Amino acid sequence: MLYYLFNYLNSLDVPGAGLMNYITFRSGAALLLSLFIALVFGRRIIDRLQLMQVGEIIRDLGLEGQMKKTGTPTMGGLIIILSILVPCLLVGNLSSVYMLLMIVATLWLGTLGFLDDYLKMKRHNKDGMSGKFKIIGQVGLGVIVGVTMLYSPDIVIRENHEMETMAGEEMVITYTTEDVKSPQTTIPFVKNNNFNYEWLTEWMGDYAMTGAWVVFILVTIFVITATSNGANLTDGLDGLCTGTSAIIGVALAIMAYLGGNIIYSSYLNIMYIPGSSELVVFMAAFIGALIGFLWYNSYPAQVFMGDTGSLTIGGIIAVFAILIHKELLIPILCAIFFVEDLSVMIQVAYFRFTKKKYGEGRRIFKMTPLHHHFQKPGDGSIKALIQNPVRAVPESKIVTRFWIIGIFLAAITFVTLKIR
């Protein structure tokens, strides 16, 4: 709203009104606004949740200090969602299809997570929404995002090409003169880091492009589902998902800014995405919301985000990466999410296999998701192939170490853009 007001004032030559035309100014304003809302109104929301007795239901897994968390207010994801949406509505350009898609993704998965948390509270157990309904919701969002990217005339790219000078000593990056609609993305470690999904469907002849967009939509669905569920599993320790996601958010914001600026895109030899710089405003609000929420969610947590927050956070990260054509960098940037995902899948598969083969289920990790493995002492009380660490690691130390790993992964993600 303020974006349009300032544009109107700028047309009247009001001094300072032109600041809203700068992405950096609006991004800074969005970050500060979201941080303020999370800190100030977050306290009031927590108090309201306490009055409503919306407390977390904790299963006794034999972890140190775990049962003390029983009754801690949950559904704190409402703080995150509110802190994101209000700044975007105030300083965001709501005519941008990129901004609108991010708002839709936030509301879509926020609603899905809220319904899951609500059912848990209503039934007084950890059994919320059926897993298949969560998947249907995530698949639905993937279809919406993929189809919108296919048909929206505002979602286009300009391909980057290397051209060698006459002397052969310098490489010059040039771009196509026209915006094109193409199912391309960025891949790491290769010289020409554009990957076109059409290469996978060339065998379809005249239908190759149609097939490429079908593949792209399927990839979109998979990335959104996997990342959203990965964030959900990572939300098991105080501040773990919040801090890790904030680090990922900073990395994605930088990528969006670089990809939306033709000068920086040229320097990095990555595709230029016209209009995508508006996404920086959204991600700034996302980062501010997470940092503000972390004020209350850090150990010992005064509030949990619940599925309302974790499903939303994972979906936002996935959709954002897809819109800036960096979805194939997600396995590196969000490796913590996927390792948490894989630890559960491997544990379940190995347990079922050994139970069928030996009549007794065996484990690889002491406990999953992986962060719980480090909380359990390796004293042999749980039969698992991996007993290290022998001594249980304090919760706050596990979280801090995961944050450090997240920073390391973010740095590697940027390095891959130049190592080719």
C-alpha positions as CSV (number, residue, x, y, z in Angstrom):
1,M,0.0,0.0,0.0
2,L,2.8,2.4,0.9
3,Y,4.5,1.5,-2.3
4,Y,1.6,2.9,-4.4
5,L,1.2,5.9,-2.1
6,F,4.9,6.8,-2.5
7,N,4.7,6.3,-6.2
8,Y,1.8,8.8,-6.3
9,L,3.7,11.3,-4.2
10,N,6.7,10.8,-6.4
11,S,4.5,11.8,-9.4
12,L,3.8,15.0,-7.5
13,D,7.6,15.6,-7.1
14,V,7.4,15.2,-3.3
15,P,11.0,15.0,-2.1
16,G,12.1,11.6,-0.9
17,A,9.1,9.8,-2.4
18,G,11.3,8.2,-5.1
19,L,13.0,6.0,-2.5
20,M,10.3,3.4,-2.9
21,N,11.5,2.8,-6.4
22,Y,14.7,1.3,-5.0
23,I,14.7,-2.4,-4.3
24,T,17.4,-2.0,-1.6
25,F,15.3,0.6,0.3
26,R,12.1,-1.4,0.2
27,S,13.9,-4.6,1.2
28,G,15.5,-2.8,4.2
29,A,12.1,-1.4,5.1
30,A,10.5,-4.9,4.8
31,L,13.2,-6.4,7.0
32,L,12.8,-3.8,9.7
33,L,9.0,-3.9,9.6
34,S,8.9,-7.7,9.8
35,L,11.4,-7.8,12.7
36,F,9.4,-5.1,14.6
37,I,6.1,-7.0,14.1
38,A,7.6,-10.3,15.2
39,L,9.2,-8.8,18.3
40,V,6.3,-6.6,19.4
41,F,3.2,-8.5,18.3
42,G,4.8,-11.9,18.7
43,R,4.8,-11.4,22.5
44,R,1.1,-10.7,22.4
45,I,0.3,-13.7,20.2
46,I,2.3,-15.9,22.6
47,D,0.3,-14.6,25.5
48,R,-2.9,-15.3,23.6
49,L,-1.9,-18.8,22.8
50,Q,-1.1,-19.4,26.4
51,L,-4.6,-18.1,27.5
52,M,-6.1,-20.4,24.9
53,Q,-4.0,-23.3,26.3
54,V,-2.6,-24.1,22.8
55,G,0.3,-26.1,24.2
56,E,2.7,-28.5,22.5
57,I,2.0,-32.2,23.0
58,I,5.3,-33.9,23.7
59,R,6.0,-37.6,23.3
60,D,8.4,-39.1,25.9
61,L,11.4,-40.1,23.8
62,G,13.7,-40.3,26.8
63,L,15.6,-37.1,25.8
64,E,17.1,-34.8,28.4
65,G,14.8,-31.9,29.2
66,Q,12.3,-33.0,26.6
67,M,9.2,-33.3,28.9
68,K,9.8,-29.8,30.4
69,K,8.6,-28.5,27.0
70,T,5.2,-29.9,27.5
71,G,2.6,-27.1,27.3
72,T,4.9,-24.6,25.6
73,P,2.6,-22.6,23.2
74,T,2.6,-23.9,19.6
75,M,1.2,-22.5,16.3
76,G,3.8,-19.8,16.6
77,G,4.1,-20.0,12.8
78,L,1.3,-17.4,12.9
79,I,3.8,-14.9,14.1
80,I,6.1,-15.7,11.1
81,I,3.2,-15.5,8.6
82,L,1.9,-12.2,9.9
83,S,5.4,-10.7,10.0
84,I,5.9,-11.7,6.4
85,L,2.6,-10.7,4.9
86,V,2.1,-7.2,6.5
87,P,5.5,-5.7,5.2
88,C,4.9,-7.3,1.8
89,L,1.5,-5.7,1.5
90,L,2.8,-2.4,2.7
91,V,6.1,-2.0,0.7
92,G,5.8,-4.7,-1.9
93,N,4.8,-4.3,-5.6
94,L,1.5,-6.3,-5.6
95,S,1.3,-6.1,-9.4
96,S,4.4,-8.3,-9.6
97,V,3.5,-12.0,-10.4
98,Y,6.6,-13.0,-8.4
99,M,5.3,-11.3,-5.2
100,L,1.8,-12.6,-5.7
101,L,3.1,-16.2,-6.1
102,M,5.1,-15.9,-2.9
103,I,2.1,-14.5,-1.0
104,V,-0.1,-17.4,-2.3
105,A,2.5,-20.0,-1.3
106,T,2.7,-18.5,2.2
107,L,-1.1,-18.5,2.7
108,W,-1.5,-21.9,1.1
109,L,1.0,-23.8,3.2
110,G,0.2,-21.7,6.3
111,T,-3.4,-22.8,6.1
112,L,-2.3,-26.4,5.5
113,G,0.0,-26.3,8.6
114,F,-2.6,-24.5,10.7
115,L,-5.2,-27.2,10.0
116,D,-2.7,-29.9,11.0
117,D,-1.9,-28.1,14.3
118,Y,-5.6,-27.5,14.9
119,L,-6.4,-31.2,14.6
120,K,-3.6,-32.1,16.9
121,M,-4.9,-29.7,19.5
122,K,-8.5,-30.9,19.0
123,R,-7.5,-34.6,19.3
124,H,-5.0,-34.0,22.2
125,N,-2.3,-36.1,20.5
126,K,0.4,-35.9,17.8
127,D,-1.9,-37.3,15.1
128,G,-2.9,-34.3,13.0
129,M,-3.8,-34.2,9.4
130,S,-3.3,-37.4,7.4
131,G,0.0,-37.5,5.5
132,K,-1.7,-38.0,2.2
133,F,-3.7,-34.8,2.6
134,K,-0.5,-32.9,3.3
135,I,1.0,-34.3,0.2
136,I,-2.1,-33.4,-1.8
137,G,-1.8,-29.8,-0.6
138,Q,1.9,-29.6,-1.4
139,V,1.3,-31.1,-4.9
140,G,-1.5,-28.6,-5.5
141,L,0.9,-25.7,-4.7
142,G,3.5,-27.2,-7.0
143,V,1.0,-27.4,-9.9
144,I,-0.1,-23.8,-9.3
145,V,3.5,-22.5,-9.3
146,G,4.5,-24.6,-12.3
147,V,1.5,-23.7,-14.4
148,T,1.7,-20.0,-13.6
149,M,5.4,-20.0,-14.6
150,L,4.4,-21.6,-17.9
151,Y,1.5,-19.3,-18.8
152,S,2.4,-15.9,-17.2
153,P,3.8,-13.5,-19.7
154,D,5.7,-11.8,-16.9
155,I,7.9,-14.8,-16.0
156,V,10.7,-14.9,-18.5
157,I,14.4,-15.1,-18.7
158,R,17.3,-13.9,-20.8
159,E,19.8,-16.5,-21.7
160,N,23.5,-15.8,-21.0
161,H,26.1,-16.7,-23.6
162,E,29.9,-16.6,-23.4
163,M,31.6,-14.8,-26.3
164,E,35.4,-14.9,-26.8
165,T,37.1,-11.7,-28.0
166,M,39.2,-11.6,-31.2
167,A,42.4,-11.9,-29.2
168,G,41.1,-14.9,-27.4
169,E,42.2,-13.6,-24.1
170,E,38.9,-12.5,-22.5
171,M,35.4,-13.9,-22.2
172,V,32.5,-11.5,-22.6
173,I,29.1,-12.4,-21.4
174,T,26.2,-11.4,-23.6
175,Y,22.4,-11.9,-23.3
176,T,19.7,-12.5,-25.8
177,T,18.0,-9.3,-26.8
178,E,14.5,-10.7,-26.2
179,D,12.9,-12.1,-23.1
180,V,12.1,-15.8,-23.6
181,K,9.8,-18.3,-21.9
182,S,12.0,-21.3,-21.3
183,P,12.1,-24.2,-18.7
184,Q,15.8,-23.5,-17.8
185,T,17.5,-23.6,-14.5
186,T,21.0,-23.1,-13.1
187,I,23.2,-26.1,-12.2
188,P,26.5,-26.0,-10.3
189,F,30.0,-27.0,-11.3
190,V,29.7,-26.8,-15.1
191,K,31.1,-24.2,-17.5
192,N,27.8,-23.3,-19.1
193,N,25.6,-23.5,-16.0
194,N,22.2,-23.3,-17.7
195,F,20.3,-26.6,-17.9
196,N,17.2,-26.8,-20.2
197,Y,14.7,-29.4,-19.2
198,E,14.0,-29.7,-23.0
199,W,17.2,-31.6,-23.3
200,L,15.5,-34.5,-21.5
201,T,12.6,-34.5,-24.0
202,E,14.3,-34.0,-27.3
203,W,13.2,-37.5,-28.3
204,M,9.6,-36.2,-28.3
205,G,10.2,-34.2,-31.5
206,D,7.6,-31.5,-32.0
207,Y,6.3,-32.1,-28.4
208,A,9.7,-31.7,-26.8
209,M,8.9,-28.2,-25.3
210,T,5.6,-29.5,-23.9
211,G,7.3,-32.4,-22.4
212,A,10.0,-30.2,-20.9
213,W,7.4,-28.1,-19.1
214,V,5.7,-31.3,-17.8
215,V,9.1,-32.4,-16.4
216,F,9.6,-28.9,-14.9
217,I,6.2,-29.0,-13.2
218,L,7.0,-32.5,-11.8
219,V,10.4,-31.2,-10.5
220,T,8.6,-28.2,-9.0
221,I,6.2,-30.5,-7.2
222,F,9.0,-32.7,-5.9
223,V,11.1,-29.8,-4.7
224,I,8.2,-28.1,-2.8
225,T,7.1,-31.4,-1.2
226,A,10.6,-32.5,-0.2
227,T,11.7,-29.1,1.1
228,S,8.5,-28.4,3.0
229,N,8.6,-31.9,4.7
230,G,12.3,-31.5,5.3
231,A,11.8,-28.2,7.2
232,N,9.0,-29.9,9.1
233,L,11.3,-32.7,10.3
234,T,14.1,-30.2,11.1
235,D,11.8,-28.4,13.5
236,G,12.6,-30.6,16.5
237,L,15.0,-28.5,18.6
238,D,14.6,-25.0,19.9
239,G,15.7,-22.5,17.2
240,L,17.0,-25.2,14.8
241,C,14.6,-24.8,11.9
242,T,14.3,-21.0,12.5
243,G,18.0,-20.2,12.4
244,T,18.8,-22.6,9.6
245,S,16.0,-21.2,7.4
246,A,17.2,-17.6,8.1
247,I,20.6,-18.5,6.8
248,I,19.1,-20.1,3.7
249,G,16.9,-17.0,3.3
250,V,19.9,-14.7,3.2
251,A,21.6,-16.8,0.5
252,L,18.4,-16.9,-1.6
253,A,17.9,-13.1,-1.3
254,I,21.4,-12.5,-2.6
255,M,20.8,-14.8,-5.5
256,A,17.6,-13.1,-6.3
257,Y,19.2,-9.7,-6.2
258,L,22.1,-10.9,-8.5
259,G,19.8,-12.6,-10.9
260,G,17.5,-9.6,-11.2
261,N,20.4,-7.3,-12.0
262,I,21.8,-7.6,-15.5
263,I,25.3,-6.3,-14.5
264,Y,25.8,-8.8,-11.6
265,S,24.2,-11.6,-13.7
266,S,26.7,-10.9,-16.4
267,Y,29.7,-10.9,-14.0
268,L,28.6,-14.3,-12.5
269,N,27.6,-15.7,-15.9
270,I,24.1,-16.6,-14.8
271,M,20.8,-16.1,-16.5
272,Y,19.1,-12.7,-16.1
273,I,15.5,-12.8,-14.8
274,P,13.7,-9.5,-15.5
275,G,11.4,-8.4,-12.7
276,S,12.6,-11.1,-10.2
277,S,14.4,-8.5,-8.0
278,E,10.9,-7.9,-6.4
279,L,11.5,-11.2,-4.7
280,V,14.2,-9.6,-2.6
281,V,11.6,-7.5,-0.8
282,F,9.7,-10.7,0.1
283,M,12.8,-12.5,1.3
284,A,13.9,-9.6,3.4
285,A,10.5,-9.8,5.2
286,F,11.0,-13.5,5.5
287,I,14.4,-13.1,7.1
288,G,13.2,-10.4,9.5
289,A,10.3,-12.6,10.5
290,L,12.5,-15.5,11.3
291,I,15.0,-13.4,13.3
292,G,12.2,-11.9,15.3
293,F,10.6,-15.3,15.9
294,L,14.0,-16.6,17.0
295,W,14.0,-14.1,19.8
296,Y,11.3,-16.2,21.4
297,N,12.1,-19.6,19.8
298,S,15.8,-19.8,20.9
299,Y,16.7,-22.2,23.7
300,P,14.8,-22.5,26.0
301,A,11.9,-21.8,23.6
302,Q,8.9,-19.7,24.7
303,V,7.0,-20.8,21.7
304,F,7.1,-23.4,18.9
305,M,6.3,-22.7,15.3
306,G,4.3,-25.9,14.8
307,D,3.5,-27.2,11.4
308,T,1.9,-23.8,10.8
309,G,5.4,-22.4,10.6
310,S,7.6,-25.3,9.4
311,L,5.5,-26.4,6.4
312,T,5.3,-22.7,5.4
313,I,9.0,-22.0,5.8
314,G,10.0,-25.0,3.7
315,G,7.4,-24.2,1.0
316,I,8.5,-20.5,0.8
317,I,12.2,-21.6,0.4
318,A,11.3,-24.1,-2.4
319,V,9.0,-21.8,-4.3
320,F,11.4,-18.9,-4.1
321,A,14.3,-21.1,-5.4
322,I,12.1,-22.2,-8.3
323,L,11.1,-18.7,-9.2
324,I,14.7,-17.6,-9.5
325,H,15.5,-20.8,-11.5
326,K,17.9,-22.1,-8.8
327,E,15.9,-25.2,-7.7
328,L,18.7,-27.6,-8.5
329,L,21.0,-25.8,-6.0
330,I,18.5,-26.6,-3.3
331,P,20.1,-30.0,-2.5
332,I,23.3,-28.1,-1.5
333,L,21.8,-25.1,0.1
334,C,19.1,-27.0,2.0
335,A,21.2,-30.1,2.6
336,I,20.3,-30.1,6.3
337,F,16.6,-30.4,5.5
338,F,17.3,-33.3,3.1
339,V,19.7,-35.1,5.5
340,E,16.9,-35.0,8.1
341,D,14.5,-36.4,5.5
342,L,16.9,-39.1,4.4
343,S,17.8,-40.1,8.0
344,V,14.1,-41.0,8.7
345,M,13.7,-42.8,5.3
346,I,16.9,-44.8,5.8
347,Q,16.0,-45.7,9.4
348,V,12.5,-46.9,8.5
349,A,13.7,-48.9,5.4
350,Y,16.6,-50.6,7.3
351,F,14.3,-51.4,10.3
352,R,11.7,-53.0,8.0
353,F,14.4,-54.9,6.0
354,T,16.1,-56.3,9.1
355,K,12.8,-57.2,10.7
356,K,11.8,-59.2,7.7
357,K,15.2,-60.8,7.3
358,Y,16.1,-61.5,10.9
359,G,12.8,-61.3,12.7
360,E,14.0,-58.3,14.6
361,G,14.1,-54.7,13.5
362,R,17.5,-53.0,13.7
363,R,18.5,-49.3,13.5
364,I,21.3,-47.4,11.9
365,F,20.9,-44.2,14.0
366,K,20.1,-44.1,17.7
367,M,17.0,-42.0,16.8
368,T,15.7,-40.0,13.9
369,P,15.3,-37.3,12.6
370,L,19.1,-37.0,12.8
371,H,19.2,-34.1,15.3
372,H,17.8,-36.5,17.9
373,H,20.6,-39.0,17.3
374,F,23.1,-36.6,18.8
375,Q,20.9,-36.1,21.9
376,K,21.0,-39.8,22.8
377,P,24.0,-41.3,24.6
378,G,25.8,-44.1,22.8
379,D,25.8,-46.4,25.9
380,G,24.3,-49.4,24.1
381,S,20.8,-48.8,25.6
382,I,19.6,-48.5,22.0
383,K,21.0,-51.0,19.5
384,A,22.1,-49.0,16.5
385,L,25.0,-49.3,14.0
386,I,26.2,-45.8,14.7
387,Q,26.7,-45.2,18.4
388,N,28.8,-42.0,18.1
389,P,28.7,-39.6,19.8
390,V,29.0,-41.7,23.0
391,R,28.0,-38.8,25.2
392,A,24.8,-36.9,24.6
393,V,25.3,-33.5,23.0
394,P,23.4,-30.6,24.7
395,E,20.5,-29.2,22.6
396,S,21.9,-25.7,22.3
397,K,25.2,-27.0,21.0
398,I,23.5,-29.2,18.4
399,V,21.5,-26.2,17.1
400,T,24.6,-23.9,17.0
401,R,26.6,-26.5,15.1
402,F,23.8,-27.0,12.6
403,W,23.7,-23.3,12.1
404,I,27.4,-23.3,11.3
405,I,26.9,-26.1,8.8
406,G,24.1,-24.1,7.2
407,I,26.5,-21.1,6.8
408,F,29.1,-23.5,5.3
409,L,26.5,-24.9,2.8
410,A,25.4,-21.4,1.8
411,A,29.0,-20.5,1.1
412,I,29.5,-23.6,-1.0
413,T,26.3,-22.9,-3.0
414,F,27.8,-19.5,-4.1
415,V,31.2,-21.0,-4.8
416,T,29.6,-23.5,-7.2
417,L,28.5,-20.6,-9.4
418,K,32.1,-19.7,-10.1
419,I,33.7,-23.2,-10.1
420,R,33.0,-24.4,-13.6
